[in-house]
Amino acid sequence: MLTIRPFEIDDRDEALAARTELDADDFDFLLGYSYRRGFDQYLEQLAAHEQGLGLPDGWVASALWGAFVDGELVGRTCIRFELNEHLLQVGGHIGYGVRPGHRRRGHATEILRLSLDQLAARGIKNALVTCDEQNTASARTIEANGGVLENIIEAGGRRTMRFWVPAS
């Protein structure tokens, strides 16, 4: 059974390995992480960001959590509790990723479903979830969670599909 939860200090090695794996996909697994500060300070930063404190310019209150199956880190989710102009166009409420060795097992669909539950718990009824037009696997994941395509926009030289998904 897949669960999502905040990262803990014991997740350090797996999280850093996942970061390295997903660098090849140009996917930032640990948003805002810096080796200079260390993982323990990164966890403090994540906790503050969840409360809307110490946010870098352009960021909103959000939760960056790991996705685990039987204690093994299989992916992550970034759940944004509000949208700014940029997120309204290309980022959306939820960004998720699955480690390459764990793909095609339904994990992305479950990560998105559980993330939608977190938004619903905060009173958000409909979530914007986006993906690159070429990412058919992500589009299928979003549609599997009830996503309805609103439109496709061009931003930053990329075509982005924008879906609205009911939060549970």
FENJO-V779463 format. One line per field, one symbol per residue. ss: DSSP state (H for helix, E for strand, L for the rest). burial: # if it has 16 or more other ideal C-beta (glycine too) atoms within 10 Angstrom, else .. A space follows every 50 residues. Layout:
ss = ???
burial = ???
This chain:
ss = LEEEEELLHHHHHHHHHHHHHHHLLLLLLLLLLLLLLLHHHHHHHHHHHH LLLLLLLLLLLEEEEEEEELLEEEEEEEEELLLLHHHHHHHLLEEEEELH HHLLLLHHHHHHHHHHHHHHHLLLLEEEEEEELLLHHHHHHHHHLLLEEE EEEEELLEEEEEEEEELL
burial = .#.#..#...#..##..##..#......###.#.....#..##.##..## ........##########....#########.#...#.###########. .#....##########.##....#..#####......##.##..###... .........######.#.
